[in-house]
Amino acid sequence: MDPRWIPPHGPSIRPHDSPPSIPHSRPAPGPAPAEAAPAPPAPGVAIGPGAGSSPGAGHGPGADVASASSAARGRCGTCTWSCASPSRRRARRLRGRARWSCAARAGAAAELRLDAHPSLAVTAGQELPVESRPFASYGSALHIALPQPPRAGQLLTLLIDYEAGEGPGVCWLSPEQTAGKQKPYMYTQGQAVLNRSFFPCFDTPSVKFTYSATVKVPEGFTAVMSATSWEKQKDNTFVFKMSQPIPSYLIALVVGDIVSADVGPRSRVWAEPCLIEAAKKEYDGVIEEFLVVGEKLFGPYVWGRYDILFMPPSFPFGGMENPCLTFVTPCLLAGDRSLVDVIIHEISHSWFGNLVTNATWGEFWLNEGFTMYAQRRITTEVYGLPYTCLEAATGRALLRQHMDATGEDHPLNKLRVVIEPGINPDDTYNETPYEKGYCFVSYLAHLVGNQSKFDAFLQAYVNRFKFQSITADDTLGFFLEYFPELKEKGVDSIPGFEFDRWLNTPGWPPYLPDLSPGQQLMRPADELAELWAADSLNMEAIEAVDITGWRTYQLVYFLDQVLQKSPLPEGNLKRLSKMYPKISKAQNAELRLRWCQIILKNNLEAEYSKVKDFLHSQGKQKYTLPLYRAMWGGSEATRALAMETFSATAPQLHVNVQNYVKKILGLAAAEA
């Protein structure tokens, strides 16, 4: 069924003289008494005296070359925003109104600049001159002329009516791209610089602000956002408020046929109706355990709720840590809880990334390196050190593969990446900020020499910089301030391990944390892989190894070793497949990916259908692209399989993934 989109009925913004006081709780969805909407302000751009700004909101240190906005010239307080689904005449267009409250700084010019995108249009009827100018391939600059330069500290309110279309941050899915295949779906993805195509904003992590939003959607659809409060009003209008200051990239909206189910005292899962029971079964009682451990290690969880939204299968990412509402791939629904620990990474962002944020994308490692360390601290508390070390070993292997592919001296293999003007921060994404960043944080813990003392430092670090955007200089300065005895020893300049070298020199990490406790899990997997790679199979030795108790990463490690040793001697893989249905028939996506890679590397044509089935079931970039590379780099049969599978699945893939696959198959160049 193709539902008709209905036009908005009087989108308006509730005027307020100061940001509302919003409780940290998130009420359960449900109808709320409707309020009479005041007459909307005149359309277009207007600016006038404001009356307040949000406590804690501010500007971060250092210039962000990826933002065209005049963020450094003022203190952004709050954004009030309203939008409605597109009308029939304007398919895949979102009509909205953004209201920014800002405080001017000394010396501010008679102009404000916001980040925008060519796909975003400011509508007619402006009270102030507005001009969109080119900025970079990923966005444009919205120049708004003021009647006169504002006074230092003057509070301004900027009102902008606009329409957003099919920009890179606003994803419109056809029914075929959803799990239910019945209704369309829309979601936004802000990281890193995509939300400027969603609404005009200060699209830089150095600016944090509170927001409130009113979203009207067609009947039969539900809207959810990354917000601390949520309520449904009449006419299928949803009202959201984020009471904590966040950067623009963490604002996220979904409109679709979605429902929810409680899975803990402060958590629920959201999904399409056909997935909700599987989601509830997989995560019931799980999230709270991880949150409690995180709070013990890093301090209070300040966001109120922690909900998970299982996205349609075409969602190209593993997860996005939007506060209060993490977006995740449905690939996590393995059916046996074997992938529930993947959510620990996104939960860890609640402290590192969302609460303490990198001021620019050139220091992305501050978000991801600390999050990897936090994730592995929680994993150690829940599952034990050997399992954490095994998981970390798989991460180190990914870093090794990346650096072997790019060359260790590649400038992206620094922690502090120099992003030149015009370069899209998304194009700098790789394993380095995650795994090399993890090694640097582990090195800081090594310098302290006591885990409980370093845990205490992390709590103090979060408390010191919460709701702020910072640089590595802030982080390392606080580290030396917190441990004056280490500062006195000059640990920041130990030859070969200088902090400056960590930040500004590309290459392999100068320090690697000890992962030897993982050997007790790796050794059996190594030995079993060796047995299966032998020309003559020793079935007695193979049958003596019981893999029924192996957790996901031990099985992943085993399959990685089998893949490295492939192609196996004739007939070995068929016997392995028959002996281990836990692997060859797994619904766990991490195992399915590796099993498909092994099938292709060994030209096991009898199981090519498993490759097709996996690619039909999901569109996650991390899984999809390696399999197309493997097929296209293989035999005539695997190349034919690639073309056949892509022809059948292309309509259900995200447009970016479609373009990347086309490039692999030689069909077209990847689009920017």
Disulfide bonds with the S-S distance in Angstrom:
none
